[in-house]
Amino acid sequence: MSRYASMIDPCSFGIIADQLRNPQSPIQFLLHVPSRAMLAEVAERIATITATEGSSMAQRYWHRLAVENEIRVSVRNTPPGRLPTGLVDPVSIPRSAVSHVIYQPPYYVVCTPGLFEGTLVRPQVAVPVTTKPSTRIKL
């Protein structure tokens, strides 16, 4: 068993998204993997490449995975409008979604079940309730 498998923590996606948005946080990228089993594998591979070849080679590794649609990525400053393939706007993931994560600055390696399958429960848009003006009852 990889030491990274023991580093997997469950949490709500909102906690992860908050860390990505926080400019004081060391987290700059969320690397979304399709299965919990891939978390340790991707985290370990990134750590190995970073240690032996440097952070730019590690970034090339996960960028290739994103291009090949094996992972998806969220970045701190998500560009507005239509997102390129493989880029996920963290706002599109419900804050209450259960996720599993490995903290590996500047990354979180994240598995949020349903993200790749398209079955995440999306937040409902609140529809304003219209009421009739109150009428006073005379006694």
N, C-alpha and C positions, 0 to 999 in steps of 0.2 A: 504494500500500500504506500502510495506517495505521501510525503509529509504534507503536501498541499491538500490532500483529501481531508486531513484533520483540521484544515483552516477554513472549511466551508461553514458559513454562518447563515441561518435563516433570518430574514427581516422583511419588512414591508418595503415596497419599491419607493415609497415616498422618502424614506431615510436616505436611500441611495441617490435619488434625484436631488435632494437638498445638498448633499455633499458635492455633486457635480456642479450645481449652480453657485456654490459658495466660493468667492474668489480667494479666500484664505485657505481653502482645502487643497491638499496636494493632488486630489483626484481631478484629472483633466479629461479622462476617457472612460466610457463604460463599454466593455467588450461583452456583447450579448452572445451567449452560446445556446444552442438548441436543446441541450440536455444537461442534467446535473452531472452525469458521468464525464462530460467534457470539461467541466470547470477545472479540475486538478490538472488535466492534461495540458490545457492551454496555458494555465498559470505557470506550470513547471517549465514548459517550452519557452515562454517569454523570459522567465528568470534565467534559464540556461543561456539563451542567446544574449541577453543583456550582460551577463557575467563574462561571457567569452568573446563576444563580438561587438558589444556596445548597444546603447538604447536605440540608435537609428536603425540598426539591423533588426531589432525586436519590433520596431514600428513597421518596417517593411514586411516582416513575417505576418503580423496581424492584418496589415493592409491587404496582403495577398489573400488571406482567408476571407476578408470582407468582399473582395472582388469576385472570389469563387463562390460567394454566397454561403460559406460555411459558418460565418459569424455575422453579426450586425454591430454597428458602432453608434454610440452617442458621444457627442463632443460638448465641451463646456459652452462654447458659443455656437449653438446650433443655428445655421443660416436660416433666415426666414424664407417662406414660400415653399415651393416644391423641393423636397429633399432628394439628393442623389440616391441611387440604389444602394442599399446596405446601410444607410444612415437612418437612425431612428430618433425621432423627436421624443425626448423623455416625457414631455407633457401628454403624449398619446398613450402612455401606459398608466393605468389607474394607480394612484398613490397607495391604495390598500392591497394591490396585487402582492401575493406572497412570492418572494424571490429568495434565491440562494446566492451567496456572494463570497468571493475571496478578495480580500483587501490586499492590493499589490500596487502601491503608488508608483506611477501616476495613474494606475488603472484600478477599476473594480472589474473583475471578471464575474459576470452575472448570468444566472439562469432564471428566467421568469416564465414558468410553464404557461403555454398558450400564445406566447409572443410569435413564435415561428409558425405555429399552426393557425394563427388568426382567430383563436378562440378566447382571447382575453375578454373579460367582462368589462365593457367600456362604461364610463360614468354616464348616467342619464343626464340629458340637458333638462334643467328645471323649466317647467312651463309655468308661467305666472298664472295664478289663480285669480280669476275675475269674480268679484262679488257684486251683488246688487247693493245699491246704497241702503243703509240700514233704515228701517222704518220704525218709528216709535209707535208703540201701542198705547192708545189712550185708555185710561181706566176710569 
